[in-house]
């Protein structure tokens, strides 16, 4: 459930993380991540990657910059 008092980016994060297939694959509980800041400090790489994508969009980063940031993060944390 999406709570009031959150930023649009926090709401976007919650919508994405509430996808049941993504939550199952990433083995996380969507209700544990109400804000971008909380998601960025997660030990679940999928959660952090989603938060980084949303944060990049907020900063108006280019698609290439977002891709590189998320790709580097995942390489460093999954391999």
C-alpha positions in Angstrom: 0.0 0.0 0.0 1.3 3.4 -0.9 1.4 5.9 2.0 0.9 9.7 1.8 3.6 12.1 2.7 6.1 10.4 0.4 7.8 12.0 -2.6 6.8 11.0 -6.2 10.1 9.1 -6.4 9.3 7.1 -3.2 5.9 6.3 -4.7 7.5 5.2 -8.0 9.9 3.0 -6.0 7.0 1.4 -4.2 5.1 0.7 -7.4 8.0 -1.0 -9.0 9.0 -3.0 -5.9 5.5 -4.2 -5.3 5.7 -6.3 -8.5 5.3 -9.8 -7.1 7.6 -11.4 -9.7 10.4 -8.9 -9.0 10.0 -9.3 -5.2 10.0 -13.1 -5.5 13.1 -13.0 -7.7 14.9 -10.5 -5.6 13.8 -12.2 -2.4 12.7 -9.0 -0.6 9.7 -7.7 1.1 8.5 -4.5 -0.7 7.0 -3.0 2.5 10.6 -2.8 4.0 11.4 0.0 1.5 9.3 3.0 1.8 11.8 5.6 0.6 14.6 5.9 -2.0 17.1 6.5 0.9 16.1 3.3 2.6 16.3 1.3 -0.6 19.7 2.7 -1.5 21.1 1.3 1.8 19.5 -2.1 1.2 21.6 -5.3 1.1 19.4 -6.5 -1.8 21.1 -5.5 -5.1 17.8 -5.6 -7.0 16.3 -3.0 -4.6 19.3 -0.8 -4.8 19.4 -1.0 -8.6 15.8 0.1 -8.9 16.4 3.0 -6.5 19.5 4.1 -8.5 17.4 4.1 -11.7 14.8 6.3 -10.1 17.4 8.5 -8.6 19.1 8.9 -11.9 15.8 9.9 -13.5 15.3 12.5 -10.8 18.8 14.0 -11.4 17.9 14.1 -15.1 20.9 11.8 -15.9 21.1 10.4 -19.4 20.1 6.9 -20.1 23.7 6.0 -20.7 24.7 7.5 -17.3 22.0 5.6 -15.5 22.9 2.4 -17.3 26.6 2.7 -16.5 25.9 3.5 -12.8 23.5 0.5 -12.4 25.7 -1.8 -14.4 28.8 -1.0 -12.4 26.9 -1.4 -9.1 25.5 -4.8 -10.1 28.9 -6.0 -11.4 30.5 -5.0 -8.1 27.8 -6.5 -6.0 26.7 -9.6 -7.8 29.9 -11.0 -9.4 
